[in-house]
Amino acid sequence: MPTLDWLDRQAAFSTANKTATHVLRPHAAGHVFGDAAAARDNLLIQGDNLQALKALLPFYRGQVKCIFIDPPYNTKSAFEHYDDNLEHSQWLSMMLPRLQVLRDLLREDGSIWVTIDDNEGHYLKVMMDEVFGRKRFIATIVWQSRYSRSSDTAISISHNFIHCYAQNPDNWKLTRNRLQRTSAQEKQFSNPDNDPRGPWRAIPWDAPNIRANLSYPIITAKGSVRHPPPGRCWSRTEPQWLDMVSNGKAYFGKNGDGAPSFKQYLDDAPPIVPNTWWSHDEAGHTDESKKEIQALFGTDSTFGTPKPERLLQRIIHIATNPGDLVLDSFLGSGTTAAVAHKMGRRWIGIEMGEHATTHCTPRLQKVIDGEQGGISAAVGWQGGGGFQLLQLGAPLFDEQGDIHPEVRFADLAAFIWMRETGTALPVQAASGPLPLLGVHEGTAYYLLFNGILGDRRPASGNVLTTAVLQALNELCGHDGPKVIYGEACRLGDARLKAEGISFKQLPHAVPR
Ligand SMILES: C[S@@+](CC[C@H](N)C(=O)[O-])C[C@H]1O[C@@H](n2cnc3c(N)ncnc32)[C@H](O)[C@@H]1O
């Protein structure tokens, strides 16, 4: 397959693997905002997104329904809150490992949407083809981000691109949501004959597919006989047409003698299939997003490159349902998180700049308090929910390969589970209180660490002894092979074999 080449491409391919997995810990500026129970679902993380994405992987691998990112476009500008001026190859080397980890976080029925412009958009498309696979490409949407024209350019740029890929495109076509009609689109329906069933529009009965049972004579209201036009057939069978006739839905034009069609009523019309042209009146524009930010933070404390809430509403509506998880790893002023929250989705946002705490945190606190800007009125937002503010902590393993003292049971449990099974161990499952992490393909995985059995002395609860094995069997036994991670093992080989145990010593036996 043809691929994109650039300086350091080879090195960029190993960056994600080489990036250490860090723990996530409560932020120094505050931890839980809003309702504590609801806050378990939503995470705002301050830090570099490659490290943060790696930290999320053990808990969220394959769990994210919709990823939206709006990375720096490499416009060579220095914005107030971040620099957008990487050398071309560096930008590509920055994006590649992040896309690789994002791909691993996507759910089987998930999709990723990336906004970009002419500076890097075409290079990004080729890179995404390689990372996600060309067969997963859905479409590049053209969003009319700007409606005014700039007079100091040769050709004024009116749009951004949005590249969209889905993990499983055939399935996604059936499960993604359609869009509600706008009032302009509803105007295609009218009621010239005062039909009591309301406004309707005529849909032609003919179609391109040629099949024997789709070619039959139709009698018009005036009594003429109609056959399908040359090279075409009717769209449905004769019994289906006769149903239309008996329900009063058959239509032959104003004179009653034209080509057969049927009345599709506005009330019965399905929502519409999204297309690749997103005009500013449907999906918002950059003037609108600037005003949204000014309404939130005042004119002195703005953020230069926000996206409008309506753009995110449209993407999140198409790609998710309430309760699904949305991720944005270039969060900026927090638009994706704010919109996901108002739409009843769970969310994770990552931002490395100080605006994680000066903009995203207060914005999301306002959302919880019932902020009424952006899409609030459209979705009936009244406030509620919560989120956790986190930052990156230590790497799981220090330079000597030892487990860092900051590492908690859940951190190591999820990491080991992911390395052993290739799947995520969600936070609740990773948090104990028992040492059994789970059973995968018939094998049970146990972790003896940080005194999970209630005894913090290294020589006891973290060591596999006869007493500990007895406790494991009583508390969370498994009738089949077992893998047990611990600091040491006092059982002999014969006993381990008889019990079906494969013992792995911490920290060195943990696959990195
Ligand atoms: C174009 S802005 C996103 C704007 C956002 N969509 C909004 O509506 O406000 C890009 C953001 O990505 C952040 N960013 C850039 N590189 C990053 C990295 N390596 N890790 C985390 N955030 C990063 C920048 O600080 C900036 O806030």
PDBQT file of the ligand as one rigid body, heavy atoms in Angstrom, charges set to zero:
ROOT
HETATM    1  C1  LIG A 601      -7.311  23.807  18.075  1.00  0.00    +0.000 C 
HETATM    2  S1  LIG A 601      -7.211  23.706  19.777  1.00  0.00    +0.000 S 
HETATM    3  C2  LIG A 601      -8.666  22.809  20.197  1.00  0.00    +0.000 C 
HETATM    4  C3  LIG A 601      -9.854  23.702  20.348  1.00  0.00    +0.000 C 
HETATM    5  C4  LIG A 601     -11.100  22.998  20.837  1.00  0.00    +0.000 C 
HETATM    6  N1  LIG A 601     -11.670  22.144  19.831  1.00  0.00    +0.000 N 
HETATM    7  C5  LIG A 601     -12.125  23.981  21.327  1.00  0.00    +0.000 C 
HETATM    8  O1  LIG A 601     -13.277  23.939  20.876  1.00  0.00    +0.000 OA
HETATM    9  O2  LIG A 601     -11.789  24.805  22.156  1.00  0.00    +0.000 OA
HETATM   10  C6  LIG A 601      -5.948  22.539  20.012  1.00  0.00    +0.000 C 
HETATM   11  C7  LIG A 601      -5.603  22.293  21.471  1.00  0.00    +0.000 C 
HETATM   12  O3  LIG A 601      -4.742  21.169  21.554  1.00  0.00    +0.000 OA
HETATM   13  C8  LIG A 601      -3.855  21.389  22.636  1.00  0.00    +0.000 C 
HETATM   14  N2  LIG A 601      -2.701  20.511  22.456  1.00  0.00    +0.000 N 
HETATM   15  C9  LIG A 601      -1.743  20.596  21.508  1.00  0.00    +0.000 A 
HETATM   16  N3  LIG A 601      -0.841  19.608  21.663  1.00  0.00    +0.000 NA
HETATM   17  C10 LIG A 601      -1.246  18.870  22.725  1.00  0.00    +0.000 A 
HETATM   18  C11 LIG A 601      -0.713  17.725  23.389  1.00  0.00    +0.000 A 
HETATM   19  N4  LIG A 601       0.408  17.134  22.974  1.00  0.00    +0.000 N 
HETATM   20  N5  LIG A 601      -1.373  17.250  24.469  1.00  0.00    +0.000 NA
HETATM   21  C12 LIG A 601      -2.523  17.851  24.899  1.00  0.00    +0.000 A 
HETATM   22  N6  LIG A 601      -3.068  18.947  24.322  1.00  0.00    +0.000 NA
HETATM   23  C13 LIG A 601      -2.434  19.452  23.242  1.00  0.00    +0.000 A 
HETATM   24  C14 LIG A 601      -3.529  22.869  22.552  1.00  0.00    +0.000 C 
HETATM   25  O4  LIG A 601      -3.054  23.356  23.796  1.00  0.00    +0.000 OA
HETATM   26  C15 LIG A 601      -4.882  23.449  22.147  1.00  0.00    +0.000 C 
HETATM   27  O5  LIG A 601      -5.590  23.846  23.272  1.00  0.00    +0.000 OA
ENDROOT
TORSDOF 0
